[in-house]
Amino acid sequence: MSNTQTLTPHVYWAQRHGDVQLRVDLCDAENLDISLQENTLHFKAQGHGAKGDNEYQFTLEFLEPVLPKVLHKSTQRQVNIKVLKKEEVWWSRLTRQEKKPLFLAPDFDRWQDESDAEKELHEKEEKRINKISVESRIRKDPYLGLKKGYLFMYNLVQFLGFSWIFVNMTVRLFILGQDSFYDTFHTTADMMYFCQMMAVIEIINPLLGLVKTGFFPAMLQVTGRNVILFVILGSLEQMQSKSVVFFVFYLWSTIEIFRYPFYMLACIDTEWKLLTWVRYTIWIPLYPMGVVAEAVAVIQAMPIFDETRLYSLPLPKALGQSLSFSYTLQVYLIIMFLGLFVNFRHLYKQRKRRFRSRKRKAI
């Protein structure tokens, strides 16, 4: 700096029952030296004040005892200082000397008289009491730990099951190439049966109040998958060697190896940001692709049901022998794509709500 003259900055003050707040009018303050010794505040800093760029300093001996810790924050325009009082009492003035220093003035932006401060204090106390009252009325769930443990174990089992399917299919794909498409069902069906039968629990959990997710979206997804697995693939041996089975199983397992770990961590109040982002993003391409693969499986199964008459509905002789199950599957295809719209909308709202709440926390 061009000038080494020591000057006094403008200082503005206000108080509350528990502290004293000072605002030092000093821009771009550097080399801050703020301390409290024997109830006296010492301030020294380099910055741009009323007399340009210089070293500024001042001392203030407080009227009543204060705690030795000084809280301060320097901004581009000023230095804010907070000093805590030893006792929560209202001071008649700031300094021990009766005559106010020339550099000191009230901070009218923060100023309160004693009655205003008393009112603010009472309002804070009322809020604190109300909060305690509300918390005391909310009964803690004695089974919360048991519920979380059950949900954690369920999600862990599902994660391990779908991980086994995913790894098995990936390894076979690298070793056998396209040949692995045609025996996917015979190598992974047992584990997929297990996982999808377990998934019925996800319909029951919302009904029991164990999770906050809706019953209807869970029912659509689980029912839709189980129709494909048990009715289309499990009932027709001709379908089990088709390549579409590979794409259906692979898309299902890819989604679930991210979804279930996310739920596991939520049970222990833990979050991995990357996993959260993947869980709420990966479904955007994979979910529609999965529905398309399921639709292909349904379409390929229709002629087989017509030929075998499996699950056909008997009709009176006047109307014919039976109504092919393929007509039911045609209706199911329409329901499937309506379900895609409902679930896609539900998942999009979840994603939007999740990342909007995180942005608010960041702000």
C-alpha angles and dihedrals in degrees: 000000000000096000128050096187113130114230139174118247126218109267124196122195143192134167144213127192092268105034150017120236122205129187115197113202097223124127125214092002116198137180092027114197111182122162143154119226124171093344091308124118116220119197129183129162144146115239150108112295138148091305097045125250108354145119110278128193143165142167130217125191107204124228095232134024117284134190115266094238118096122200116202140165126191120211132178091266106033150353117251118204129187123192120188119225119230090225127030097240134129115254121218089215139354105246135050092234111077095221110079115234113250094238093054124089137159117272099230092186089066101022121131130170120225095268092052091049091048090052092049090048092051092048091052091048091050091050090050092050092046091050091051089047093051092046091050091053093052106086115221113234106246090201096050094108092048092049092049091047091052093048091046092052093046092052091045092054092048091047092052092047096050091041089057090051093047095047093044092052093043094051092046090048091055093046102039103022115200091353088074089066093073101053099040093111095052093049101042108019096097092056092043090051089052095048095046093047088051089050090069084078087070089066092049097046096068091048090055092046093243093127134027096226117109124265096223100057091046091049092050094051099042095042092046093051093045092052089055094044103041104025104032103029103021096048099044116061089189090064095051095076096048121112093234088075089066093054094045094050094041094051092046094050094044091057094045099049086067100035099054097048088051090055091045092056091045088059089061094040093250130132133192107199095211092049090048091052093048093046092053095040111035093069090065094079099019101050096058090042089053092051091049090051090049090049090052089052091051093049092049090050096053098079090046091054089048090052099042095036087218113168090004116159113241114235134194113274091249090062098040139270102293146334111249118241088231089079089058089050091053089057089044091056090058091048089047093058092043086053089051089057093047095047094041089053091047093049092046091053090049091052093046092048093046097052094038090057090048091052090052091051090050091053 
